[in-house]
Every structure is written in structure tokens, then in C-alpha cells.
Amino acid sequence: MIDSFVQNHKLSKSAHEEIMAMAHLDEDVAFYFHKREMEMTEKIYELLVNNGFEGKNLMERVHICIGLIDNLCHEIVYHRHDGLDYNVMTDICVDTIVGI
């Protein structure tokens, strides 16, 4: 899933930045993104439940995990800070998600 998110973020940095700026400035665009974000959360939630995952606050935990993956992708694709090991960062993100 992380690799898929990274590839989607690599499609076009400038397009991604413009779309994010539009989402911050335009309520209709923001509504669309929030709606799609919740649709993704619900689909992953349903997939987990259908595969035997149950637990308290699963929807919220899924939503947090999506945010962690999205932030990791931004670091990997756009930020690339010197001195950070992105393989280690990915492992930490996965470990954190497993713990959630």
C-alpha cells in the first residue's frame, strides 16, 4: 500500500501542490477531497472487517494510518531531508501501523 501511495505522489509534484492549494482555498474542492478520504477510510475498514479484523475504534485507527502513510509519502517524494534514512522511516511507519 505504501509503494502504491508513493507512486501516486510521484505522478506530478506540481499538480499535487496545485490541487492541495486549491483544496485549502476552495470549499468545493476541499469537500471533494474530504469525501474521497472518507470513502478510502470506509473501504479499507470494510476490507479489514471482512477479513476478520475487529476492534474498538477501527474506523478511526484506519483513518490515522492513512494519514501516516500520506505523510510518509510526502517525505519520500517531496521533502527528502539529508540525514534521514527513508527505509528506516518506512519501517517505523509500518511498525506504528501494526501497533495501531
Sequence and secondary structure as in RCSB ss.txt:
>XXXX:A:sequence
MIDSFVQNHKLSKSAHEEIMAMAHLDEDVAFYFHKREMEMTEKIYELLVNNGFEGKNLMERVHICIGLIDNLCHE
IVYHRHDGLDYNVMTDICVDTIVGI
>XXXX:A:secstr
 HHHHHHHHHS HHHHHHHHHHHHH HHHHHHHHHHHHHHHHHHHHHHHHTT   TTHHHHHHHHHHHHHHHHHI
IIII  TT  HHHHHHHHHHHHHH 
